[in-house]
């Protein structure tokens, strides 16, 4: 199933990366940042698995 998803994303890496970031931001917002460290780790691992690894933006 994951391979099928990877094939669907191929060529749309920027869109996938953006979606992962937005989802993480939403979780952080809903939890008040309580799980920010875990969310950041999950975002990084997802991007690595998708082959779209990019350094996360610096916290503001």
N, C-alpha and C positions, 0 to 999 in steps of 0.2 A: 504494500500500500504506500509506503514511504517513497519507494522508487517511482511509482506512478505520479505522486505529488511533485517529486523533483523534476520529472519530465515535463509536467505542466508548467512549472515555474521557469524552466529553461528559457532564457531570453528576456525574462521579466524580473531579473534579480533585484533591481532597484525598487520595484513595486513591492516585492516580497519583503525586502529589508524594511521598507517604510511601514508595512503592515505589522511586522514584528515589533517595531519601535512603538507604533501607536497602541498596540495591544498592551505592551508593557507599561506605557504611560497611563493607560486606563486602569490597569490593576493597581498601580501606584496611587492614582487618584482615589480609587474606591477604598483602598486600605489605609489611606493616609500615610503612605510611604513605609508602612510597618514591615513590608517584605521586600523593600527596594533592592537589597543585596541579592536575594534569591531571584528576583525578577531579572536583574541585570545578568546574572549567571545564566539563567534560562535563555535570555535573548542571545547571549553570546554563543551558547551551545547550538541553538537552533540555526543561527547564521552560519556557524562552522559546518553543520551537517548539510546545509543547503548549498554550501560552496559560495556563500555570499558574505563571508566574514569581513567585517570592517570594524575598525576600532570604534567603540561607542563614543558619543559626544561627551565632552567634559561636563560634569555636573554644574549647574548654575547656582 
